[in-house]
Amino acid sequence: AALDAEVCEIYTDVAGVYTADPRIVPGARKLATVSFEEMLEMSASGAGVLQLRSLEYARNHGVRIHCRSSFEDSPGTVVLAEGETMEQPLITAVTHSTSEAQVTLVGVPDEPGAAARIFEALANVNVNVDMIVQNEPASAGGRAEISFTIPREDLRDARTALQPLAGDSFVDLSAHEEMGKVSIVGAGMRSHPGVAAKVFGVLAREGVNIDMISTSPIKISCVIARDRVEQAVQALHS
């Protein structure tokens, strides 16, 4: 951006950005172009090709990124502004992560500020929270349950940060370390209803249980057991 260059070429150990991880899905296809919005969602949900911060920078300053191979001269994947890409496919890519931990807090007071105290404590120790699901109590004046996902490596810090809040802000804490996440990303989802239903149907046919769901206009993420991630990625990609 400072050099007013028309493109930033990033040379890496793969030929470009693929529709899924080729190590898991042998039939994954290289994308000729992808929008910044899609690439940001893909990087945030596990695609390890381009770093999230560099994408934000390039998007904000209007610099195209050409992600290509260090070992061959063929064109790679060009990351463009959304207006520059062609008609979007419904689903651009399937991404995954196997480094999730799920924490559930039981007995959270059903009152303003309860969630703020919990997530401020996590923010103070730099624990990055991904998905959050809150179940409201059935009875008035009851207590709620909050589940959220964090990187597995942050679990010890999270426990330490939340310990002083036990009793006042929640009654019990449980953690599941062996969790993963599978996501589908595609700008075409904005204008096509029924994608979520299809995703859940595919996972149901594979017998994969979904623990948590998170959506944006162009992404659907599901937290599932870590040992089912490869199977889920393959099924969704096909």
Disulfide bonds with the S-S distance in Angstrom:
none
